[in-house]
Amino acid sequence: MSKTVKKVILGVVIAAAVVAAVWGILTVLRTARRKPVNVYPVTSFMTTNEWGSSSQSSGTVTTDKLQKIYLSESQTVSQVYVTEGQTVKKGDKLLSYDTTLTSLELERAKIELERQENYVESLKAQLKRLEDFKHKALWEARKAFLEEELQEAEALAREAAGSDTATPLPDVSLITGQDGTKAHPYYMPEADFTPDRMEQLRTDHGEGDIYVVLYYHDAEEGDVVSQGVVLLKDNVITFFDPPFEVPTASDTASADAKVKQLRWQVAEAQAVLDDPTIPKDLLDYYVKKDAQEKIIDQAQVSLKIAQMDFQRKSSEVADASVYSEMDGVVKAVRDPKEAYQNGEAVVEVSGGGGYYVSGVVSELDLENMKIGDTVQISSWMTGVSCEGTIVSVEDYPASQSGWSNGNQNVSYYPFKAFVSEDANLQPNDYVDISYRSGGSNNAWYLENMFIRVDNGKSYVYVRGENGLLEKRDVVTGADLWGSYTEIRGGLTQDDYVAFPYGQDVVEGAKTQEATPDQLYNY
C-alpha cells in the first residue's frame, strides 16, 4: 500500500472520530439544555365511569306493603287521624282533604290533557304528511310526467270537440236551457243568422222578443267574438250584452274528466314544490323525519305526564278521605305545609315493603343483566333519583318495547327492580331506568389527549422506574363520551403520564411531577 493511500485512510479515520466526538458533545449539550418534562398523576385525568356503557328504559312505580300520601299544590289537609308509631288496619282512615281547589285543578288538568293530545295528533299528522310527500326532487319528476300527460289529454279533448290547438271553435252544446230569453238566449254562428233563419226563429219562438247571441272566430286575434242581438216583435234588431262568454273547444277540453284530474295533480305537485316545509331531497327528508320523530317522542312524554296528572286529580276529587291500604305501622306524620315544600309524604304507612319499578331490557343486553344488579332510577314528575335492585327478568319478550330508547328492531324483556321504602317515589309515577349494557365495573378511562396512535398502535409517555421518560404501548378499549378511552393494559392508575407533544418529550428525558393547573396554564 502506498504512503499516499495510507495518508488518505488515516485522514478519513481521524475525520470520522472528530465528527463522532463533536456529535457526542452536541448531544450532551442538547440533553443538558433540555427542560425536564412535566408528568401528571393518571388519577387526575381519568374516570372510572361506574356505570360504563348504559341503556335507558322507562316504566311505572308500584308499591308493595307501603303507602305514602303526598300533597299536590291544590290539596289542603282538613284533618289527620293517625299519629306516628300507631298500628293501623286496612281501611282505617288516615286523613281527609278539602277538595275545593282540587276540583278547579282537575278542570285545568283536563284542558291540559286535551291540549297535549291534540298536539301529539298534530305532530303525527305532520309526520304522516312528511312521509306522504317525501321530498321535492321526487315531485319535480312527478310534475314533469303529469304535464306531459296533461298536454296529451288536452289535445285529445280539443280534437273530440272538433278543433285543433290553433283554432278554438265554440262548442255551444255546453250551454243548456236555450229558450230565447235574455237569461237563456239562443246561440248560433254569425254566418247562420240569415233572413230565413230569423223567420224560422220567429215561427218556433212565437210572439215576444227573441234574444240571440251571434259568434264567430277572429282568425287574427285568435279569439271567439260574440254579439248579443234582440229580434223584436216587429223584426227590428237591437243589441244586449250576453249573460256569459261563448264556450270554446278549449273549454270543452277543460270539462273533460281526465283533463280536470291531471290539472289538479299538476297544481298539487306545484304546491308541494312551493311549500318550504317539504324536504328538498332524500337526505333532507330523513333529517326532517328524524327530527320530527324526536319531537313526537318528547311530546308523548309530556302527554304521559298530563294523563298521570289528570288521573291523580280525578282520584283526589273522587274521595276526600284517604284510607290505609294494608295492615301496618304509621312510620311518619308530618306537617302538611312542610311536607309539601320538602317534597315529602304527609303520612307514611309501612307493612314491611317498598317499591317495584318495571322496565324492559334489550335482548342485546340480556346477558349483562343479572338478579341483584343495581339500576339508576329518576322520576319524571319530581326529579327524585334513587337506586334499585333487579329482582326478576322475564324469560319471554314483551309484546311491545315500551319506552326503551334502544334498538327498536330487537326484542325487549321485562324486568323488575326493588327500591326500599326510604326512597321518595310515588305510586303510578313514571320513571327513567338506566342499566348497564356491558363492560366491567372495574373499567377505567384516560383522557384522549394523553394517548397517541402510530401505525394502529396506541402509546403514552410515562415516567419509568428510573425517573426518566419512556414510551409505553397501551392496550385500549371502548370510547367514552368521545373524550376518554378505556385502558386495558400497559398503564396503571399509579403511573405518571406526560402530555405527549413538544420538542422536549423524548424517551430518556428527565421528568418532574406537576399539577393539572400547570398543564392547562402552560
Buried (B, 14 or more C-beta within 10 A) or exposed (E): EEEEEEEEEEEEEEEEEEEEEEEEEEEEEEEEEBEBBBBBBBEBBBBEBEBBBBBBBBBBBBBEBBBBBBBBEBBBBEEBBBEEEBEBEEEBBBBBBEBEBBEEBBEEBBEBBEEBBEBBEEBBEBBEEBEEBBBBBBBBEBBEEBBEBBEEBBBBBBEEBEBEEEEBBBBBEBBEEBEBBEEBBBBBEBEEBEEEBBEEBBEEBEEEBBBBBBBBBEEEEEEBEBBBBBBEEEEEEEEBEBBEEBBBBBBBBBBBEBBEBBBEBBEBBBEBBEEEEBBBEEEBBEEBBEEBEEBBEEBBBBBBBBBBBBEBBEEBBEEBEBBBBBBBBBBBBBEBEEBBEEEBBBBBBBBEBBBBBBBBBBEBBBEBBEEEBBBBBBBBBBEBBBEBBBEEBBEEBBEEBBBBEBEEEBBBBBBBBBBEBEBBBBBBBBBBBBBBBEBEEEBBBBBBEBBBEEEEEBBBBBBBEEEBBBBBEBEBBBEBEEEBBBBBEBBEEEBBBBBBEEEBBEEEBBBEEBEEEEBEEE
